[in-house]
């Protein structure tokens, strides 16, 4: 768990270092920041996708376990699972929209 926390902090530190590039006013002749913006947007979207995938997998596993423990409630569990998956997917699509708006 300690290594996972350290990895998370390193990723956050890298993302914070790219924030200064996105905060600068665009210069007319300086196109060097365009590549850095694209890299930062790609890394940010990758983190959003990984988080969404982990969330969806945990919801699917919990729904399967709940339906296996109580088959009578499988229909309600499936409905709640589909709602949760749709909300998570909408957040990932929102992150994609933000990436395209910023780049």
N, C-alpha and C positions, 0 to 999 in steps of 0.2 A: 504494500500500500504506500510505503514511503517513496518508492521509485515512481509510482504513478503520480503522486503529488508533485514530485520534483519535475517530471516530464510536463505536467500541466503548467507549472510555474514557468518553465522555459518557453513553452508555447505562448503563454500570455505575455512574457517579456518580449518575445520577437514581434508579436502583434502590436504591442505598445510602441515599439521602436518604429513601426511603419506608420503610426498615427501622425507623426510630424510631417511626413510626405503628403498625406491627404489634407493636412491643415493649411498647407502653404497656398498662397494665391498663385494661380497659373501664370507663368511667364510666357511672353509671346514667342521667344526664340528657344526656350528650354523645353525640350521634349524628353529629357532623361527621366523625368518623374512619371511619364506615362507607363513605362515598363514596370516601375515599382508599384504603381497603382494596380496594374493588372495582376502582379504577383500577390500583393496583399489581398486583393479581392478573391483570387483563387484559393489562397490559404484560408481565408475566412469562410468561404463557401464550403470548402472541404471539411472544416470543423463542424459547420452546421449540418452537413450531410452525415457525417459520422455520428453526431449526437442524435439525429433523427433515426438513423439505422439502429443504434443501440436502444433507443426508446421503443421503436417498433418491435424489435426482437424480444424485449422484456415484456411488452404487452402481450405478444403472441404466446410466449411461454407461460405467462400467468393465466391467460385465458384457457389454454390447453389443460393446465393443471387444475383450474377451477372446474372446468367441464368434466374432467376425469373424477374429481372428488364428489361432485354433485351433478349427475347427468340431468336431473330435473330442471336445473337452472341454466342449462346450456344455451337456451334461446336468449335469455336476458344477458348472459355473459357475452354472447356473440354480438348482440346489439351494442353493448357498451364498448366492446373491443373495436368494432368498426368505427364508432364515433371517435374514440381515442386515436385510432390510426389516421382518420381523416384530419383531425386537428394537428397532429404531428406533421403530416405531409403538407398541410397548409403553411405551417411555420417554415418548412424547408423551401417551399415555393416562394414565400415572402422573402427569404434570404436571397434566393436567386434574383428576385425583382430588385432588391437593394443593390446587389452586385452589378446588375446591368445599368442601374440608374447612376451609380458612382463612377463607373469606368467610362 
